[in-house]
Amino acid sequence: MADLLKCLNSIVPEGRWLHDRVDNNGAAHIKAAILGASVSIPVYGGELMLGQWQNVCFCEFDGPRERTVVIQLTKNAM
C-alpha cells in the first residue's frame, strides 16, 4: 500500500492542476479517477475470492472526512 501511495504521489503531485482553481483538490480527483470508485469481487463459500497477494484497500485522497461504504451482494443465477 505504501508503494502504491508513493507512486500516485509522484505521478500526480499536489498543486499543479487547473481544477485546483475550483476547490484545491485536483490531485485527489485525478488519483481517484486512476484507481476507480468501485470494485467487483466474487464471493464463494462466504469468502472473498482474492489471490494470495490481493487485498481490498480504501484510499482517501480528499480528506480526512466521513464516507459511506456501500456493499452490494448479487446472486449469480448459474
N, C-alpha and C positions, 0 to 999 in steps of 0.2 A: 504494500500500500504506500509506503514512504517513497519508493521509487516512482510509482505512478504519479503521485502528487508533485514530486520534484520535476519529472518530465513535463507535466502540464504547466507548471510554473515557469519552466524555461521556454516552452514554445508559445505560451500565452502570458506574457508579462503584464503586470498591472499598469494602468495609467497611460496607455497609448492608443486607445480606441475611440473612434468617433462617438460611439454610444455613451462614453463617459460624460459627454456634454449634457446628456439627459438625466442620468441618475448615478453616475460614477461607478457602474458595475459592469462595464463592457467585458472585462476578462471573465467574470463569473458566468455571463451568458454564453460566451464562446466555449468555455470549458464544459458547461452543461450541454451545449449542442454537440460537442465532440463525443461525450460519453453517452448521451441519450437520457431520457427521463423514465424509461421503463425497461423491464426485462421479463422474459418468459422462461420459467424453469419447470421442467417436468417433475412430477412427484409420483413416486411408485412405492407402495407399501408404507405410506406415511413419511417417506424420506425424500429430501430434495435430491434429484439426480444430478449431482455435481461431480466433476472429475476430481482426482486426488488433490490437485493444487488449486482448485477453483473455490472461490468464496463469493458471498454477496456483500458488497460494500455500499454504504450510503455516504455520499460526498456532499458537503455543504460548502458552496463557493460564495455565497452571498449572505453571510450570517456572522455570528450565530443567530438563529431565530427558531421559533417553534414551527415544526412542519407536521403534516399528517401523512402517514404511510398507509396506502390502501393495498390490501392483499385480496386478490380475486381468484377463487378456485373454480375451474370449469372441469366438468367431467367429459372425457373423450368417449364418444359413443362408438367404440370399436367392437 
